[in-house]
Amino acid sequence: MILPKELPDVGELVIVRINKIMPYGAYCTLQEYNVDAYLPISEIASGWIKNIHEFIKEGQKEVAKVIFVDKTKRAIDISFKKASGGEKKSKLAEYNLEKRAEGIFAKALAASGTEQKKAEIITEISKKASTYNDLVNDIFEQKDPLSDMKEKKFKEALYEIIFKTIKPKRYTVSYTIEMTTTDTHSGIAIIKEALGAVEKSGVDVLYLGAPHYRLLSEDSSYPKAEGRIKAAQAILEKFDKKISYSIKSNRAQ
């Protein structure tokens, strides 16, 4: 987060570092907030824990879920077991992306010689995005969120570093299609016409051996790549009186 909240909310996923292990729990630091939290032994894992040291280690970093917050006393309790495997994986990926984006921000400050204006710059960019990663993504997608930024040198350095260091992710959606026709006279020509119309829509067609073909669609976002396949299906449906087909999704890459 560019300007993090003072304290997390109940139910929020957080990255924690275990500092001190006690007989019935552990004291931790929330990495994104720089505040302390307590991990009760009952929230480490399901079942009875005989030796807490068999489950956690000092210095260990882990994803946890916030289960209690007292804003007056600044007391926070967290749980390891209430954070599912999927939630932990997603949160860790999000955290790593945010740290990478924050590192790009720091490089831009150094490259533009604006370190002394860091606080002012953070205040300004926080009005454009809530996280460093959101800011980087907007710039990478050329939405130009900092078009009216006062510190032009910082902006130029930031944009240059982003476009030099980040490679666009591409998504490929693949479907296998089986096409047949009962028209013995012009059936092959009709199939070629149908597949030609699909190719013109931006979907690649690979011949696997009659009657099987592969449809491939690539884009910077999965929904867009998938959308082209759906559009290709709509094209094929226009030939439904002349051909029949079945289509099966392959694993997206």
Sequence and secondary structure as in RCSB ss.txt:
>XXXX:A:sequence
MILPKELPDVGELVIVRINKIMPYGAYCTLQEYNVDAYLPISEIASGWIKNIHEFIKEGQKEVAKVIFVDKTKRA
IDISFKKASGGEKKSKLAEYNLEKRAEGIFAKALAASGTEQKKAEIITEISKKASTYNDLVNDIFEQKDPLSDMK
EKKFKEALYEIIFKTIKPKRYTVSYTIEMTTTDTHSGIAIIKEALGAVEKSGVDVLYLGAPHYRLLSEDSSYPKA
EGRIKAAQAILEKFDKKISYSIKSNRAQ
>XXXX:A:secstr
  S  SS  TT EEEEEEEEEETTEEEEEETTTTEEEEEEGGGTSSS  S GGGT  TT EEEEEEEEEETTTTE
EEEESTTS HHHHHHHHHHHHHHHHHHHHHHHHHHHHT GGGHHHHHHHHTTT SSHHHHHHHHHTT  TTTT S
 HHHHHHHHHHHHHH     EEEEEEEEEE S TTTHHHHHHHHHHHHHHTT EEEEEETTEEEEEEEESSHHHH
HHHHHHHHHHHHTTTTT EEEEEE    
